[in-house]
Amino acid sequence: MRTPSTSNLLPLTALAIAGVAARAQSQPVAHLAARILPADRAPITGGVLVAHRGKIVAIGPRDTTHVPQEATTVDHGSHWLCPGFVDLHHHVGGGGGDINDMTQPLNAELRTFDLVKPSADLIRRTAAGGVTTTLFIPGSGTFLSGFGTLLKMRGGGSLAAMIIKELGAMKVAQGFNPERYSGDLGQTRMGSSALLIEQLDRGRDYARAWRDYEAGNGPRPKLDPALEQLRLVFDKKVPVLIHTAGVRDCLATSRMFQQRYDVRMILSHGSFDGWLAAEPLARRRTPINLGPRMYQMGRYGQMHGMCKEFWDAGCRDLSINTDAPVIAAEELQLQAAMAVRLGLPYDAALKAITIVPARQIGLDDRIGSLTVGKDADFLVTRGDPLDPRVPPLKVYIEGELIHSHGDVR
């Protein structure tokens, strides 16, 4: 599938703005800051980041980093720079609650790309919190609800300017939310597992048949539109993100998507007593995407920090989400701050909303850290970007200023 051309989407005023932005980025811009947190290496004191044509072309200490003579300088004074935040469990991108189509329990042919509404106010609010990339996924009303879209949070412009990948991940839901109370198959976990396995087996076999045909080892399969998107999961071109809560379902998810099927997977939520499954998940190196619940009260009143429990058990492939709008889209920063308050190491929390989710979704070559060659997505803060008292002052996407403090109230 191809993203619709920009010319079909932009009104004349937006085209004019895009032209101004393109001319502005024709010259390198050197951003000076008191401290830069690249996220994938040690902080830089007295640093400079040079952006050109949407990419980072240089970063490092000012006295040792080459800045092109023709560069424009933006001095951020005593402020800090850090990578734009990445949220992989996000339902903000459309105009309303049209993210659950619940007539059928399995909907592998659906996608949220058709719902993206660049003018949605919640997109601008997301950017105001420093979140520059999101995975806009369907809801959890069915066992397989469709495919989510990877977006840059450029609100108010064109669809083409927002889309990173039309199909960013497939969304599966295990337990609780998708249980079918209408009397059909899927009211129990036995039924839901049977339905999922039947559909996933069909997708696996369909993908294998096409690979064999393309390698010259078999006949051309009959085209099945309902399996075309699912085929990409088994070709490992698209990961699957699984809504999972509770120890029983965490273990069931790992068995299904790490042992039965050979796919790229991310276990999302891990809430309630899911942390009791942390040790076996750590042994399997399960990618974990925790949230929106950051804590769980024990039977005798003790508080368990979700991220800390998974981290202490050895889960290192760990990211954090808001499940927006369950938690406000602009409060991913607060989610990370809460994780630190409840025992997650600071560096792990910063990585959990930057480089780790970028790697989990397969975009770490473009986003997630301030590194030469990556997109110039970053935010400017008065201090520690995980301090909830310190909102982003400015947010840049691909070198373009898309939010200044006070734009959204």
Secondary structure by P-SEA (a helix, b strand, c coil): cccccccccccaaaaaaaaaaaaaacbbbbbbccbbbcccbbbbccbbbbbcccccccccccccbbbbccbbbbbcccbbbbcbbbbcccccccccccccccccccccccccccccccccaaaaaaaaaccccccccccccccccbbbbbbcccccccccccccccccbbbbbcccccccccccccccaaaaaaaaaaaaaaaaaaaaaaaaaaaccccccccccccaaaaaaaaccbbbbbbcccaaaaaaaaaaccccccccccccccccccccaaaaaaaacccccccccccccccccccccaaaaaaaacccbbbbbccccccccccaaaaaaaaaaacccaaaaaaaacaaaaaaaccccccccccccccccccccccccccccccccbbbccccccccccccc
